[in-house]
Amino acid sequence: MKVPSIKVRPPGPKARDVIERDGRFLATSTKTSPIVAKRAQGSVVEDVDGNTYIDFSCGIAVVNVGHNHPKVVDAVRKQVGELTHFAGTDFYYDIQTRLAERLAKLAPGKAAKKVFFANSGTEANEAAIKIAKWSTKRGMFLAFLGAFHGRTMGSLSLTASKKVQKERFFPSMPGVVHVPFAYCYRCPYQLKYPSCDLYCANVIEDLYMKTVAPPADTAGIFVEPVQGEGGYIVPPPGWLPRIAEIAKDNDLLLIADEIQTGIGRTGKMFAVEHEGVVPDIITLAKALGGGLPIGAAVFDAKLDFGVQGAHSNTFGGNPVACASAMATLDVMDEEGLVTNAARLGKRMAARLDEMKEKYAIVGDHRGLGLMRVTEFVSDPKRKTPDPRVRDAILKDAYEHGVIVLPCGESGIRYVPALNIPDELLDSGLDIIEGCIGRAAS
Ligand SMILES: Cc1ncc(COP(=O)(O)O)c(C=O)c1O
């Protein structure tokens, strides 16, 4: 079967029907493309009208092992038949304990770790906020402009990606100070790496901690090792270690949000490993569950609440989600997907770099492993973001059978499964190049 195959221009009649009813009954959220999925396998999605697409979105960086991986499906089926729910915070079952032990051993650093399970990324970050506040007895946090940590009121206060995410929701949790991220393509300080000497990291200690974020009141620094929704921004070498050093020197916790970067996405199991950084807390969700909802805060065991009831929930560590996560981690190991992400990342980067050289509308291409973005600009010299051209390319892409997501102000992100076949990756990139070429002319 040829993939992609667009028989009816999307959205086709069946898709339009679902979209119309969705609009009537579902709350307005963040829909980006009118693709109505019926089934999916590996890196191929079929819609309700029989079109097939190459998936470069993975359900927002979730199905790193591909859609419906047979091993994950088997594990889920088996677990559903045995035990679907038992409230893992109040009682016990082995699959939750085994997953916690596995994550505790997988997380970087020699210190003993513990795990709190949640059902989503935002909840994993809420848990991290509480662990940090509880253990330090301090209430403030440092976070970065452009950050995305979730949309519930604690994590929303850390989020600083788009104003629409925050508008009309104030007040959220007080005490969060945002500082500029290491966005070299658009350096907030108009400096150049490496002659900048990591000014954007040093300024935290030299200015912010001396004025608005006193370390005596600050519990920790929340950081995405690669900024996700903000635009897949990869900080320059040395930046994350410097942030870790500043946290340590000032007795602050370092909280790495690996919800999007974790589970092999960047070519290491955790993105912090690229820089040898060991955070005090790592938050995970998305790809951990292989398609089922699960979140986790993996933290230095010394930070544990140690008091019953300080933090808890009903569904966290659900047995079916845990079984799915265990099978996902098995598949990652068996198929060598961390290494494969690094290999395919290089292949993808080479093509996207070529496109950057060829088309003036591509202002930047960057990424780590299989987490990549092209940023579109209307004026390459002034780097004026061009969301209009980005939206046109996104539409052209799904009409030609490739599913991609927007990212940042004017980017398109590419997050295919870590086991996407080379030929599908190449075909997808050919189609993307066609779309960019049409937009450029
Ligand atoms: C880095 C990061 N943190 C947190 C979240 C929030 O996760 P969720 O949507 O599961 O609440 C996301 C979601 O995109 C994310 O990318």
The ligand as a Gaussian input file, in Angstrom:
#p B3LYP/6-31G(d) Opt

LIG

0 1
 C        7.677000      20.436000      28.291000
 C        6.234000      20.220000      28.629000
 N        5.839000      20.261000      29.899000
 C        4.555000      20.052000      30.255000
 C        3.588000      19.807000      29.309000
 C        2.173000      19.579000      29.724000
 O        1.810000      18.273000      29.505000
 P        0.253000      17.859000      29.435000
 O       -0.298000      18.447000      28.189000
 O        0.281000      16.362000      29.436000
 O       -0.378000      18.405000      30.666000
 C        3.952000      19.763000      27.956000
 C        2.937000      19.547000      26.914000
 O        3.109000      19.863000      25.771000
 C        5.308000      19.968000      27.607000
 O        5.720000      19.948000      26.333000

